[in-house]
Each structure stands twice: as structure tokens, then as C-alpha cells.
């Protein structure tokens, strides 16, 4: 008798939603720079403030793209939601 011992994720690991689902305009976020497969550097990131949240095509309530203003130089970038690694929620939700 054989038993399937395939590795399964822990049940509590599935309960944690992705960090980008809680992002709203006005929040400060940490963004991991997009890296190429051959150039993997974990130390590349920048901080910005969310200007606009764009929903996905399948479910408009789920964030898929963000318009984020870089706090260092003020440039506005379109960022894929999965590049957001940390969220610092704004107190008033207004852009400073």
C-alpha cells in the first residue's frame, strides 16, 4: 500500500492575505525593484506614497497596479501589486 506524502502547505500559511490587498491611496509603501532573472539582488527597494489603485480585469476590487510617487524624487511610477513588500498606512489618507 502506497501513501502519498506530498508536501502540503500548513493550513495557517494559507490564512495570511498578500500585503498589497490592504493598500489604499495615501499609504506609504516599500517597493521591491523589478529584477531580471539573472540579476537577483534582494537589497534593491524604494519608498513611495500611493496615489492611485487600479483593480484587476477579473475582479476590480482586487488591486493589481498602483500609481506610486517616489518619496526621494517625486517621480510617479506604475507598480505591479506583487512588488509591494510592506505597507505603512497613512493616518489621514491624504497625499502630503
N, CA, C and O atoms as CSV, one atom per row, in Angstrom:
chain,resi,resn,atom,element,x,y,z
A,1,UNK,N,N,0.841,-1.163,0.000
A,1,UNK,CA,C,0.000,0.000,0.000
A,1,UNK,C,C,0.898,1.241,0.000
A,1,UNK,O,O,1.766,1.390,0.860
A,2,UNK,N,N,0.684,2.109,-0.952
A,2,UNK,CA,C,1.481,3.334,-1.000
A,2,UNK,C,C,0.676,4.502,-0.447
A,2,UNK,O,O,-0.545,4.575,-0.584
A,3,UNK,N,N,1.400,5.396,0.173
A,3,UNK,CA,C,0.770,6.574,0.762
A,3,UNK,C,C,1.395,7.804,0.130
A,3,UNK,O,O,2.618,7.916,0.049
A,4,UNK,N,N,0.561,8.717,-0.312
A,4,UNK,CA,C,1.060,9.955,-0.917
A,4,UNK,C,C,1.533,10.897,0.180
A,4,UNK,O,O,0.730,11.388,0.973
A,5,UNK,N,N,2.821,11.146,0.224
A,5,UNK,CA,C,3.416,12.021,1.236
A,5,UNK,C,C,3.862,13.346,0.614
A,5,UNK,O,O,4.900,13.895,0.983
A,6,UNK,N,N,3.084,13.842,-0.314
A,6,UNK,CA,C,3.423,15.103,-0.980
A,6,UNK,C,C,3.433,16.235,0.034
A,6,UNK,O,O,2.613,16.280,0.952
A,7,UNK,N,N,4.366,17.136,-0.151
A,7,UNK,CA,C,4.473,18.288,0.752
A,7,UNK,C,C,3.265,19.194,0.561
A,7,UNK,O,O,2.975,19.632,-0.552
A,8,UNK,N,N,2.583,19.465,1.627
A,8,UNK,CA,C,1.417,20.343,1.592
A,8,UNK,C,C,1.695,21.560,2.466
A,8,UNK,O,O,2.344,21.452,3.506
A,9,UNK,N,N,1.192,22.729,2.032
A,9,UNK,CA,C,1.392,23.912,2.879
A,9,UNK,C,C,0.628,23.778,4.183
A,9,UNK,O,O,-0.424,23.141,4.247
A,10,UNK,N,N,1.176,24.390,5.219
A,10,UNK,CA,C,0.496,24.394,6.513
A,10,UNK,C,C,-0.810,25.160,6.381
A,10,UNK,O,O,-0.874,26.142,5.642
A,11,UNK,N,N,-1.847,24.734,7.080
A,11,UNK,CA,C,-3.139,25.436,6.984
A,11,UNK,C,C,-3.060,26.902,7.394
A,11,UNK,O,O,-3.737,27.747,6.807
A,12,UNK,N,N,-2.233,27.213,8.404
A,12,UNK,CA,C,-2.143,28.609,8.838
A,12,UNK,C,C,-1.367,29.470,7.843
A,12,UNK,O,O,-1.513,30.692,7.857
A,13,UNK,N,N,-0.550,28.872,6.983
A,13,UNK,CA,C,0.188,29.633,5.976
A,13,UNK,C,C,-0.755,30.154,4.892
A,13,UNK,O,O,-0.454,31.150,4.234
A,14,UNK,N,N,-1.881,29.492,4.706
A,14,UNK,CA,C,-2.835,29.921,3.687
A,14,UNK,C,C,-3.745,31.047,4.172
A,14,UNK,O,O,-4.419,31.685,3.364
A,15,UNK,N,N,-3.772,31.295,5.474
A,15,UNK,CA,C,-4.667,32.295,6.045
A,15,UNK,C,C,-4.151,33.722,5.904
A,15,UNK,O,O,-4.924,34.661,6.093
A,16,UNK,N,N,-2.889,33.916,5.583
A,16,UNK,CA,C,-2.299,35.251,5.509
A,16,UNK,C,C,-2.517,35.827,4.113
A,16,UNK,O,O,-1.984,35.297,3.138
A,17,UNK,N,N,-3.298,36.913,4.004
A,17,UNK,CA,C,-3.528,37.510,2.677
A,17,UNK,C,C,-2.290,38.276,2.215
A,17,UNK,O,O,-1.498,38.720,3.046
A,18,UNK,N,N,-2.113,38.435,0.913
A,18,UNK,CA,C,-0.989,39.226,0.406
A,18,UNK,C,C,-1.067,40.666,0.924
A,18,UNK,O,O,-2.156,41.207,1.117
A,19,UNK,N,N,0.086,41.267,1.143
A,19,UNK,CA,C,0.156,42.602,1.740
A,19,UNK,C,C,-0.491,43.664,0.853
A,19,UNK,O,O,-1.023,44.645,1.373
A,20,UNK,N,N,-0.460,43.497,-0.463
A,20,UNK,CA,C,-0.975,44.536,-1.353
A,20,UNK,C,C,-2.498,44.657,-1.341
A,20,UNK,O,O,-3.034,45.636,-1.861
A,21,UNK,N,N,-3.202,43.694,-0.765
A,21,UNK,CA,C,-4.662,43.780,-0.722
A,21,UNK,C,C,-5.161,44.880,0.209
A,21,UNK,O,O,-6.288,45.353,0.059
A,22,UNK,N,N,-4.325,45.292,1.176
A,22,UNK,CA,C,-4.747,46.315,2.138
A,22,UNK,C,C,-4.297,47.719,1.750
A,22,UNK,O,O,-4.535,48.664,2.503
A,23,UNK,N,N,-3.657,47.880,0.602
A,23,UNK,CA,C,-3.123,49.186,0.194
A,23,UNK,C,C,-4.252,50.094,-0.285
A,23,UNK,O,O,-5.123,49.674,-1.047
A,24,UNK,N,N,-4.223,51.346,0.174
A,24,UNK,CA,C,-5.186,52.378,-0.221
A,24,UNK,C,C,-4.417,53.650,-0.585
A,24,UNK,O,O,-3.287,53.830,-0.131
A,25,UNK,N,N,-5.004,54.532,-1.392
A,25,UNK,CA,C,-4.339,55.807,-1.693
A,25,UNK,C,C,-4.007,56.560,-0.407
A,25,UNK,O,O,-4.821,56.641,0.513
A,26,UNK,N,N,-2.795,57.107,-0.367
A,26,UNK,CA,C,-2.322,57.821,0.808
A,26,UNK,C,C,-1.370,57.001,1.655
A,26,UNK,O,O,-0.622,57.565,2.454
A,27,UNK,N,N,-1.376,55.673,1.499
A,27,UNK,CA,C,-0.474,54.818,2.262
A,27,UNK,C,C,0.945,54.947,1.734
A,27,UNK,O,O,1.158,55.162,0.540
A,28,UNK,N,N,1.914,54.815,2.632
A,28,UNK,CA,C,3.313,54.725,2.247
A,28,UNK,C,C,3.662,53.250,2.119
A,28,UNK,O,O,3.263,52.438,2.953
A,29,UNK,N,N,4.403,52.908,1.078
A,29,UNK,CA,C,4.738,51.516,0.820
A,29,UNK,C,C,6.220,51.372,0.501
A,29,UNK,O,O,6.876,52.312,0.051
A,30,UNK,N,N,6.727,50.169,0.745
A,30,UNK,CA,C,8.071,49.791,0.330
A,30,UNK,C,C,7.908,48.943,-0.920
A,30,UNK,O,O,7.141,47.980,-0.931
A,31,UNK,N,N,8.638,49.306,-1.982
A,31,UNK,CA,C,8.524,48.633,-3.266
A,31,UNK,C,C,9.854,47.965,-3.600
A,31,UNK,O,O,10.907,48.602,-3.569
A,32,UNK,N,N,9.790,46.672,-3.918
A,32,UNK,CA,C,10.973,45.962,-4.388
A,32,UNK,C,C,11.131,46.264,-5.869
A,32,UNK,O,O,10.187,46.104,-6.643
A,33,UNK,N,N,12.312,46.697,-6.261
A,33,UNK,CA,C,12.533,46.993,-7.674
A,33,UNK,C,C,12.428,45.721,-8.484
A,33,UNK,O,O,12.843,44.651,-8.038
A,34,UNK,N,N,11.871,45.842,-9.677
A,34,UNK,CA,C,11.770,44.691,-10.574
A,34,UNK,C,C,13.168,44.260,-10.971
A,34,UNK,O,O,13.972,45.078,-11.420
A,35,UNK,N,N,13.458,42.988,-10.808
A,35,UNK,CA,C,14.781,42.471,-11.146
A,35,UNK,C,C,14.666,41.455,-12.257
A,35,UNK,O,O,13.645,40.784,-12.407
A,36,UNK,N,N,15.726,41.353,-13.035
A,36,UNK,CA,C,15.772,40.339,-14.071
A,36,UNK,C,C,16.170,39.019,-13.423
A,36,UNK,O,O,16.726,39.004,-12.325
A,37,UNK,N,N,15.892,37.935,-14.089
A,37,UNK,CA,C,16.165,36.613,-13.529
A,37,UNK,C,C,17.652,36.443,-13.243
A,37,UNK,O,O,18.015,35.893,-12.203
A,38,UNK,N,N,18.510,36.897,-14.130
A,38,UNK,CA,C,19.950,36.710,-13.955
A,38,UNK,C,C,20.530,37.637,-12.898
A,38,UNK,O,O,21.565,37.325,-12.308
A,39,UNK,N,N,19.885,38.767,-12.648
A,39,UNK,CA,C,20.397,39.741,-11.696
A,39,UNK,C,C,19.503,39.759,-10.466
A,39,UNK,O,O,18.584,40.574,-10.388
A,40,UNK,N,N,19.752,38.883,-9.513
A,40,UNK,CA,C,18.918,38.800,-8.316
A,40,UNK,C,C,19.621,39.508,-7.167
A,40,UNK,O,O,20.644,39.039,-6.668
A,41,UNK,N,N,19.060,40.651,-6.751
A,41,UNK,CA,C,19.622,41.422,-5.653
A,41,UNK,C,C,18.494,41.756,-4.692
A,41,UNK,O,O,17.578,42.498,-5.046
A,42,UNK,N,N,18.549,41.219,-3.484
A,42,UNK,CA,C,17.472,41.423,-2.516
A,42,UNK,C,C,17.496,42.807,-1.869
A,42,UNK,O,O,16.525,43.175,-1.209
A,43,UNK,N,N,18.552,43.577,-2.029
A,43,UNK,CA,C,18.668,44.860,-1.357
A,43,UNK,C,C,18.126,46.045,-2.139
A,43,UNK,O,O,18.273,47.181,-1.689
A,44,UNK,N,N,17.513,45.827,-3.279
A,44,UNK,CA,C,17.034,46.917,-4.118
A,44,UNK,C,C,15.571,47.235,-3.821
A,44,UNK,O,O,14.682,46.451,-4.153
A,45,UNK,N,N,15.323,48.395,-3.191
A,45,UNK,CA,C,13.958,48.793,-2.870
A,45,UNK,C,C,13.883,50.308,-2.806
A,45,UNK,O,O,14.907,50.991,-2.764
A,46,UNK,N,N,12.664,50.826,-2.799
A,46,UNK,CA,C,12.437,52.262,-2.634
A,46,UNK,C,C,11.116,52.462,-1.920
A,46,UNK,O,O,10.290,51.552,-1.841
A,47,UNK,N,N,10.922,53.691,-1.389
A,47,UNK,CA,C,9.713,54.001,-0.636
A,47,UNK,C,C,8.903,55.034,-1.408
A,47,UNK,O,O,9.453,55.956,-2.010
A,48,UNK,N,N,7.580,54.860,-1.380
A,48,UNK,CA,C,6.726,55.792,-2.084
A,48,UNK,C,C,5.368,55.913,-1.427
A,48,UNK,O,O,5.029,55.158,-0.516
A,49,UNK,N,N,4.590,56.883,-1.907
A,49,UNK,CA,C,3.234,57.084,-1.415
A,49,UNK,C,C,2.256,56.765,-2.541
A,49,UNK,O,O,2.423,57.228,-3.669
A,50,UNK,N,N,1.237,55.973,-2.225
A,50,UNK,CA,C,0.271,55.518,-3.222
A,50,UNK,C,C,-0.635,56.680,-3.630
A,50,UNK,O,O,-1.238,57.342,-2.786
A,51,UNK,N,N,-0.717,56.912,-4.930
A,51,UNK,CA,C,-1.555,57.957,-5.485
A,51,UNK,C,C,-2.875,57.367,-5.982
A,51,UNK,O,O,-3.937,57.958,-5.786
A,52,UNK,N,N,-2.805,56.194,-6.628
A,52,UNK,CA,C,-3.978,55.597,-7.260
A,52,UNK,C,C,-3.851,54.078,-7.242
A,52,UNK,O,O,-2.757,53.544,-7.427
A,53,UNK,N,N,-4.961,53.381,-7.022
A,53,UNK,CA,C,-5.004,51.914,-7.048
A,53,UNK,C,C,-5.876,51.471,-8.217
A,53,UNK,O,O,-7.001,51.943,-8.376
A,54,UNK,N,N,-5.353,50.566,-9.028
A,54,UNK,CA,C,-6.073,50.045,-10.188
A,54,UNK,C,C,-6.477,48.600,-9.927
A,54,UNK,O,O,-5.643,47.778,-9.550
A,55,UNK,N,N,-7.745,48.292,-10.126
A,55,UNK,CA,C,-8.235,46.931,-9.944
A,55,UNK,C,C,-7.891,46.046,-11.126
A,55,UNK,O,O,-7.552,46.527,-12.207
A,56,UNK,N,N,-7.984,44.740,-10.900
A,56,UNK,CA,C,-7.679,43.784,-11.948
A,56,UNK,C,C,-8.851,43.578,-12.892
A,56,UNK,O,O,-9.969,44.005,-12.605
A,57,UNK,N,N,-8.598,42.922,-14.021
A,57,UNK,CA,C,-9.633,42.670,-15.012
A,57,UNK,C,C,-10.626,41.612,-14.528
A,57,UNK,O,O,-11.821,41.704,-14.810
A,58,UNK,N,N,-10.139,40.622,-13.810
A,58,UNK,CA,C,-11.023,39.552,-13.334
A,58,UNK,C,C,-11.869,39.995,-12.150
A,58,UNK,O,O,-13.041,39.631,-12.046
A,59,UNK,N,N,-11.276,40.778,-11.261
A,59,UNK,CA,C,-12.009,41.276,-10.090
A,59,UNK,C,C,-11.549,42.700,-9.814
A,59,UNK,O,O,-10.456,42.884,-9.278
A,60,UNK,N,N,-12.334,43.710,-10.157
A,60,UNK,CA,C,-11.922,45.105,-9.985
A,60,UNK,C,C,-11.689,45.507,-8.533
A,60,UNK,O,O,-11.082,46.546,-8.275
A,61,UNK,N,N,-12.161,44.702,-7.581
A,61,UNK,CA,C,-11.955,45.028,-6.165
A,61,UNK,C,C,-10.571,44.625,-5.668
A,61,UNK,O,O,-10.168,45.028,-4.577
A,62,UNK,N,N,-9.841,43.837,-6.449
A,62,UNK,CA,C,-8.511,43.377,-6.058
A,62,UNK,C,C,-7.467,44.222,-6.772
A,62,UNK,O,O,-7.467,44.315,-8.000
A,63,UNK,N,N,-6.575,44.838,-5.998
A,63,UNK,CA,C,-5.534,45.693,-6.573
A,63,UNK,C,C,-4.577,44.882,-7.444
A,63,UNK,O,O,-4.131,43.800,-7.063
A,64,UNK,N,N,-4.270,45.430,-8.626
A,64,UNK,CA,C,-3.282,44.780,-9.483
A,64,UNK,C,C,-2.158,45.740,-9.877
A,64,UNK,O,O,-1.032,45.308,-10.125
A,65,UNK,N,N,-2.454,47.019,-9.934
A,65,UNK,CA,C,-1.451,48.040,-10.254
A,65,UNK,C,C,-1.632,49.236,-9.323
A,65,UNK,O,O,-2.741,49.562,-8.901
A,66,UNK,N,N,-0.510,49.874,-9.021
A,66,UNK,CA,C,-0.542,51.089,-8.205
A,66,UNK,C,C,0.219,52.189,-8.922
A,66,UNK,O,O,1.203,51.936,-9.617
A,67,UNK,N,N,-0.256,53.417,-8.740
A,67,UNK,CA,C,0.499,54.585,-9.162
A,67,UNK,C,C,1.119,55.124,-7.879
A,67,UNK,O,O,0.404,55.532,-6.963
A,68,UNK,N,N,2.451,55.126,-7.812
A,68,UNK,CA,C,3.152,55.464,-6.576
A,68,UNK,C,C,4.150,56.576,-6.838
A,68,UNK,O,O,4.922,56.527,-7.796
A,69,UNK,N,N,4.123,57.598,-5.955
A,69,UNK,CA,C,5.078,58.710,-6.028
A,69,UNK,C,C,6.285,58.365,-5.165
A,69,UNK,O,O,6.143,58.099,-3.972
A,70,UNK,N,N,7.469,58.369,-5.764
A,70,UNK,CA,C,8.715,58.092,-5.051
A,70,UNK,C,C,8.970,59.230,-4.057
A,70,UNK,O,O,8.937,60.398,-4.444
A,71,UNK,N,N,9.224,58.909,-2.785
A,71,UNK,CA,C,9.420,59.952,-1.785
A,71,UNK,C,C,10.757,60.668,-1.957
A,71,UNK,O,O,10.907,61.784,-1.461
A,72,UNK,N,N,11.729,60.072,-2.637
A,72,UNK,CA,C,13.033,60.711,-2.821
A,72,UNK,C,C,13.015,61.794,-3.890
A,72,UNK,O,O,13.543,62.886,-3.680
A,73,UNK,N,N,12.407,61.495,-5.043
A,73,UNK,CA,C,12.473,62.456,-6.144
A,73,UNK,C,C,11.106,62.910,-6.666
A,73,UNK,O,O,11.044,63.777,-7.536
A,74,UNK,N,N,10.015,62.342,-6.152
A,74,UNK,CA,C,8.681,62.763,-6.555
A,74,UNK,C,C,8.183,62.173,-7.855
A,74,UNK,O,O,7.051,62.447,-8.254
A,75,UNK,N,N,8.993,61.370,-8.529
A,75,UNK,CA,C,8.560,60.735,-9.778
A,75,UNK,C,C,7.442,59.740,-9.499
A,75,UNK,O,O,7.455,59.036,-8.490
A,76,UNK,N,N,6.484,59.696,-10.400
A,76,UNK,CA,C,5.360,58.787,-10.252
A,76,UNK,C,C,5.588,57.572,-11.143
A,76,UNK,O,O,5.888,57.700,-12.330
A,77,UNK,N,N,5.439,56.385,-10.547
A,77,UNK,CA,C,5.692,55.123,-11.240
A,77,UNK,C,C,4.453,54.239,-11.180
A,77,UNK,O,O,3.715,54.258,-10.194
A,78,UNK,N,N,4.228,53.463,-12.242
A,78,UNK,CA,C,3.238,52.392,-12.204
A,78,UNK,C,C,3.945,51.158,-11.670
A,78,UNK,O,O,5.009,50.785,-12.163
A,79,UNK,N,N,3.358,50.524,-10.664
A,79,UNK,CA,C,3.995,49.402,-9.983
A,79,UNK,C,C,3.027,48.227,-9.928
A,79,UNK,O,O,1.857,48.399,-9.587
A,80,UNK,N,N,3.511,47.033,-10.263
A,80,UNK,CA,C,2.713,45.823,-10.099
A,80,UNK,C,C,2.484,45.564,-8.620
A,80,UNK,O,O,3.372,45.803,-7.802
A,81,UNK,N,N,1.316,45.083,-8.277
A,81,UNK,CA,C,0.949,44.891,-6.874
A,81,UNK,C,C,1.895,43.940,-6.144
A,81,UNK,O,O,2.160,44.132,-4.957
A,82,UNK,N,N,2.404,42.931,-6.824
A,82,UNK,CA,C,3.265,41.966,-6.138
A,82,UNK,C,C,4.642,42.510,-5.809
A,82,UNK,O,O,5.410,41.837,-5.122
A,83,UNK,N,N,4.985,43.713,-6.279
A,83,UNK,CA,C,6.253,44.340,-5.920
A,83,UNK,C,C,6.177,45.073,-4.584
A,83,UNK,O,O,7.216,45.427,-4.027
A,84,UNK,N,N,4.982,45.310,-4.056
A,84,UNK,CA,C,4.821,45.973,-2.764
A,84,UNK,C,C,5.098,44.958,-1.669
A,84,UNK,O,O,4.425,43.932,-1.576
A,85,UNK,N,N,6.107,45.255,-0.831
A,85,UNK,CA,C,6.506,44.295,0.197
A,85,UNK,C,C,6.037,44.683,1.591
A,85,UNK,O,O,5.801,43.804,2.420
A,86,UNK,N,N,5.895,45.976,1.873
A,86,UNK,CA,C,5.459,46.451,3.192
A,86,UNK,C,C,4.527,47.644,3.014
A,86,UNK,O,O,4.672,48.413,2.064
A,87,UNK,N,N,3.574,47.797,3.925
A,87,UNK,CA,C,2.620,48.902,3.872
A,87,UNK,C,C,2.650,49.656,5.190
A,87,UNK,O,O,2.576,49.050,6.260
A,88,UNK,N,N,2.758,50.987,5.115
A,88,UNK,CA,C,2.657,51.877,6.266
A,88,UNK,C,C,1.405,52.707,6.036
A,88,UNK,O,O,1.426,53.655,5.251
A,89,UNK,N,N,0.322,52.365,6.707
A,89,UNK,CA,C,-0.953,53.013,6.448
A,89,UNK,C,C,-0.924,54.476,6.887
A,89,UNK,O,O,-0.481,54.795,7.990
A,90,UNK,N,N,-1.413,55.377,5.991
A,90,UNK,CA,C,-1.475,56.793,6.291
A,90,UNK,C,C,-2.553,57.087,7.329
A,90,UNK,O,O,-3.571,56.398,7.382
A,91,UNK,N,N,-2.331,58.109,8.153
A,91,UNK,CA,C,-3.290,58.437,9.206
A,91,UNK,C,C,-4.488,59.194,8.665
A,91,UNK,O,O,-5.614,58.976,9.111
A,92,UNK,N,N,-4.255,60.085,7.706
A,92,UNK,CA,C,-5.367,60.871,7.176
A,92,UNK,C,C,-5.753,60.465,5.759
A,92,UNK,O,O,-6.807,60.868,5.268
A,93,UNK,N,N,-4.910,59.670,5.091
A,93,UNK,CA,C,-5.222,59.220,3.749
A,93,UNK,C,C,-4.981,60.267,2.689
A,93,UNK,O,O,-5.262,60.025,1.516
A,94,UNK,N,N,-4.471,61.422,3.064
A,94,UNK,CA,C,-4.219,62.484,2.088
A,94,UNK,C,C,-2.761,62.482,1.675
A,94,UNK,O,O,-1.876,62.124,2.452
A,95,UNK,N,N,-2.530,62.885,0.454
A,95,UNK,CA,C,-1.158,62.958,-0.047
A,95,UNK,C,C,-0.550,64.278,0.399
A,95,UNK,O,O,-1.124,65.348,0.199
A,96,UNK,N,N,0.614,64.179,1.001
A,96,UNK,CA,C,1.288,65.366,1.527
A,96,UNK,C,C,2.036,66.096,0.450
A,96,UNK,O,O,2.663,67.121,0.720
